[in-house]
Amino acid sequence: MTTALNRLLAAPLAGLLAAGLLGAAGGAPATGHTGDDRHDASEHARTWAKDQVLRKGCRDYSYRYRVNPPTDQAWGLETFLVAPGGRKLASGALSDNADRKKGRDTFTVCRTSTRPGKFRIRAKLTYYDGFTAHDGWADTTRFRLRRR
């Protein structure tokens, strides 16, 4: 599926997941996520990217991801591109119903909106165990976008 379609489907999916409409069927009420169970998701999610050249205009810069949630239920991976200096530059979303557990995605970056340097990818994994949501952050990926 294309990245644009993935992003288009990600928002409604997130709403369904938050409402507890996906997952195990049954009459039990959905358990709300309190945010108290944040954990290290580095064993369940990973991103990585090679150093690349920051080109003129707006271009796609690829990165790879792998998700291995501890349950077979719904999952989502939110990715955030952080520019040199700490400014959030772009974001993306991957989900179990639209994306494979391992693959490649891209961030679109315009050279006029940033500068060459060290970039970071932050990734937040959310998965479900029954009606209970769990989320956590994967290890940060670091790579360079350099001048030609």
N, C-alpha and C positions, 0 to 999 in steps of 0.2 A: 504494500500500500504506500501511497505517497506520503511524504511528511506533512503536507498541507492537510490531507484527509485525516491523518492521525491526530493532528492538532484540533481539527474540527470535531472529531469524535471524542476527544479527551474531556472536554468540559461537560457534556451530557453524562458521560460515564462517571466522572467524579461526582456529579450530583446524585446519580443512582446509587453509587457506592456509599456516599454519605447518608443517604436516606435509608440504607439497609435493604434496598429492594433486590440486590443481587446476593448470591450466597445460598446457604441451605434454606430450603422451603420449610415452612412450619408456622405455627401460631405464636411462637415465642416473640416477645417484643425485641426490637433491636437495642443492643447495648450501646450507649453513647460513648464516643471516644473522649476521654478526659485530657489527653495529652500527657498524662503522667507516666506512660510506658515508653517514652522515647528511648531508643537504644542504638547501639552501634550496628549498622546494617552492612558493614564491610564484608562479612562472610556471605551475604545474600545478594549484594549488588556491587557492580564495579563499572567504572568508565575509564577510558584511556584514549589518548590522541597523540599523534606524531607532531613534531614541530613542522610548521607550514610557513608559507610566504604570504604576507598581508598584501593583497593585490589592489589595484585601482578599482573604484566602483564598489558595488555591493556583490559579494560572492558568498557561496556556501563553503563552509569549512567543516570537514567531517570529523566525527569521533565514533568510537565503538562503545558498546555497552553489553553487559551480561547481567541477567537477573536470575536468581535461583531462590525463590521464596520457600520458606519451610512448609508451606501448605500448598494444596493444589487449587485453592480458591482464587478469587480476584486479586490482582496486584496492579499497581501503578508506579511508574518511575518518573519523577519530575527532575529535570536537569536545568541548571542555571549556569550561564557563562558569565564569569566575573573578569572584568578588564583590569589592566594594570592600574593601580591606585584604588582598587576595591569597588569600582562602580559596576553594578549589574548591567550587562549589555544585552543579553538575550536569554530565552528560556525555551524549554520544550517539554513535551509530555509523551510518555509511552504507556501502553496498557495491555493487559492480557488478551483482550478481545480484538485488538488491532495490530499487535506487534509480536514478533517472535521473542523468545527469552534471550536471544543473543543476536546482535546485529549491528548495523551502522545507521547513524542519523547525522543530521547536519544542523549547524547554526548559521543563519544568514547574518553577515557582518558587513557594514559599509565602512570603508577606510576613512571617510570623513568624520565618522563618529567615534573613532578610537585612534590609538597610536600603537606602533610595534612594541612588543615587550612580553612579559610573562603573564599568561592567562591561566585561569583556574576553571575547572568544571566541578560544581557541587551537585550531588545527586541525592534525592530524598526518595526512599522506597516506602510505599504503603502497601500492606497486604492484610488479608482478612483470615481469621481463624474463627469459623462460625460467623457470628454477627459482631465479633470484636475486631476493631481495627488496630493495627500495630504499625508504627512508622519509626524510621530512623535514617541516619545519614551514612552514606558510604564514604570511604576515604576520598579525599580531594585529589583530583587529577590536575597535574600541572604540565603546561606545554608552552611553547613560544610561537608567536606570530612575528616574523622578522621582516625587515626590509629586504628587497631583492638583492 
